[in-house]
Amino acid sequence: MKRRFTPVAVLAAAAVTAMVSAGLLSLPAHAAGSSRHVVPDLHPTWATSSADHGALAADAVISGRVYLASRDAAGLARFVAAVSTPGSPLFHHYLTPAAAQARFGSRAGAGEGVASWLRSVGLTVTSTSTHYVAFRGSVAKAGAAFGTTIHSYVVDGKTVHAPAGAVTVPASIAADVLTVSGLSSSLVANKPMLVKSGTKVAKPADPKVSCNAYEGQKLAKKFPKAYGAVQPFAVCGYGPAQLQGAYGTGAKGFTGKGITMAVVDAYAQPTMAKDFKTWVKNRGEDPLAKGQYKEYIPDGTTYSEGWGGEEALDIEAIHSMATDAKIVYVAARTPSDSAFFDAFTTIIDKHLADAVNNSWEGGTDAQTPASTIAAYENMFQMGAAEGIGFYFSSGVSGGAGGTTYPSIDPYVTAVGGSAIGIDKQNKYMWETSWETDYAKLSGSGKSWVDPPGTFTSGAGGGTSVKFAQPKWQKGVVPKKFSQIHGGAPMRTSPDIGALADPTTGFLEGYSTQDGGKFVYGETRIGGTSLSSPLIVGMQAVAEQAGGGEALGFANPAIYALYGTKAYNDVTDDPFGDGTRLAHVRIATLDGVSQTALATAGNAEDGHLASVKGYDTTTGVGTPTVNYYKSFQVLP
C-alpha cells in the first residue's frame, strides 16, 4: 500500500525540530538565594497596586493544584513537531499512552515529593495524579508555603485574588513543578459558544415569515426587496445529507467508519443518548450502531440547559459529517479549567479518541492565567505525542474582543465560521464569511431600515498578543494579520473553517425542561460551536481515507495543503460582482423577536476580514472532497 499526502514534503526535516512556537512550558527559575525557586508568570498583570485592596483574610480557605512538569519538556516539543509535520521521518509515528508518559510525563516519584512538601507546610492534599497534586488550606498557610501573600484586587468591577509577589517553591521540588493554579482568580468564566436562531415566543412574531428546506426554495415576495431583488427566506436548518453534499463526505465510503472522536463540554445532558437516537431517526438515517455513542461522566456531574444544547450540537454535528464514526462524550464536571483539564487527561491517558471537539471559550489569551496556559499546553502536547488533536471554536466575538483561549494556543486547531448556500440537490452553491448584519422592517412594512443594518454576530479570530507565529503559519498568514500589533509575527486564528452562521444554520435536537419534565424539540442553531464539530467530523473522514491513521495535531498538514483544491477560498464576495447575500427571517433585535433582513458577509464596521487567501474568519478555507483525497491510501 502506498500512502498519499499532497504535497508530500512540505517542510524539510531539518526544520522540524525548530517548528512550533514557544509555549509557556518553562521550569522554575532561580530566585534570590539557593533554597527557593520562582515559578514563572504567576503574578497577573491585572494585579496592580491601584487595584490592590489588601491581604485576604488569613483564615479564608483556598484550593489549588501543583501541576507536574514534564521530565523532558524540550524533547516533548521537538517530538510533537516531528510527529506532526509532513515530510518528517517521524511523521505520524505516535506513542502509546504508556510510552508517552514514560518518555515525557512527570518524573517517577514527583507527585509523592510535592505531596509530602505540601503536607509538611500544613496544607491538605485532596488528590494526586500523574499530572498534578491538588491541595487545600488557609490563605495564610498557602501564602507561606509559596513564599508570598495573597491579596484581594478589584478589576473591572470584580473582586478577585492573586499573589502580591513572586510565587516560589523549595529547590528540592522545583524541577518537578510546572505551575501552580488556584492562587489567582480567573477573570472570565468558561462558557459554551452556541448561537441560537431566536427566542421562543407565544405566537409567531410574523406569520408571513416561513423558512426554507434548502437555499432559495421560497422567496419572501410579501416583503420589500433588498439590494435590488426579492430575497429568500432563511433555511430551517441544514441536515446531514445537505452538509455531506456541500463538504464532500458521505460518498464513496467517506463516512468515518472505524474512527472515534470525542466531545468535551461542561456538565451532562441526562437525555443525550435518547435525544441523539431521536434526532438520527428524524433525519431518516439508519439507527446508531451498538457502541457508536458512549459517555464518560464523573460522579457528581449535574445538568445545565445551556451546556446541554451545546453538547447535543457537538455530537450531532460530528455525526452529520461522519455518520459511521464513533463518538464519546467526556464531561467536565463543572466549567472550571481544572475540570476541563481532567476531562482532557481522561481522553489522553486512555486514548479514548483521535480528536477532541471543544465548542467553548474562556477569556482572551491576555486574560487567561499563565498557570492555565502552562497546564493546558503541556497536556495538548502530550495528546499530540499520542496522535490526539484538539479542536476549539474560534469564538463568536466578531473579532472585536481579542483572540480567545484555548483556541489561540499554537498546539490546537482553531475553527472559524462561514455562511453557506446548499441547493435542492445538496450541492454547494456559495460560501461567505459569517458576519451577520440585521436590518429591521420599517413601521410601514414597505422597506428595510438602513440595510445592511447593525452587525450582530460573527466568527471570532485575530492575532495573539502572547504566542509567537508557528512555523506552519509562515508564508501563509499575511503580515497585515500576523503583525497587526506591530513587532514580530504572532499566532493568528483561525486555522480552518466551516458553516457557523445561524441564518444558514444547523437543525439540532435535544430535550429541555418544561414543568419539571424533559421535552424533546428541534431548533436552528449556529456559531463556531457548530463549525468546530463539523470539522472534527470531516477529520474523521480524512482519517478513514488515510487508512485509519490518526491525524494528531493537524495544523502542519492543514497548512501544507493551503492554496490547493483541498479548500474553498471563502471571501466576503463569493460571486465577485458585489452581490449581497441576504435572507428574511425572524430574529431577536433589541430583545424583541421580529422580522429582519439578515445580510451575510461585508460587515460594515470592519470587525472581521474575509479576503482571498488566508483570513481571520475561515483561516485557510473550508474543506472540499479533495481534502480527504489528499490523505487517501492508494493501492
Buried (B, 14 or more C-beta within 10 A) or exposed (E): EEBEBBEEEBBEBEBBBEBBBEBBBBBBEEBEEEEBBBBBBBBBEBBEEEBBEEBBEEEBEBBBBBBBBBBBBEEBBBBBBBBBBBBBEBBBEBBEBEEBBEBBBBBEEBBEBBBBBBEEBEBEBBEBBEBBBBBBBBBBBBBBBBBBBBBBBEBEEEEBBBBBBBBBBBBEBBBBBBBBBBBBBBBBEBBBBBBBBBEEEEEEBBEEBBBBEBBBBEBBEEBBEBBEEEBBBBBBBBBBBBBBBBBBBBEEEBBBBEBBBBBBBBBBBBBBBBBBEBBBEEBEBEEBEEEBBBBBBBEEBEEBEBBBBBBBBBBBBBBBBBBBBBBBBBBBBBBBBBBBBBBBBBBBBEBBBBBBBBBBBBBBBBBBBBBBBBBBBBBBBBBBBBBBBBBBBBBBBBBBBBBBBBBBBBBBBBBBBBBBBBBEEBEBBBBBBBBBBBBBBEEEEEBBBEBBBBBBBBBBBBBBBBBBBBBBBBEBBBEEBBBBEEEEBBBBBBBBBBBBBBBBBBBBBBBBEEEEEBEBEBBBBBBBBBBBBBBBBBBBBBBBBBEEBBBBBBBBBBBBBBBBEBBBBBBBBBEEEEBBBBBBBBBBBEEEBBBBBBBBBBBEEEBBBBBEEBBBBBBBBBBBBBBBBBBBBEE
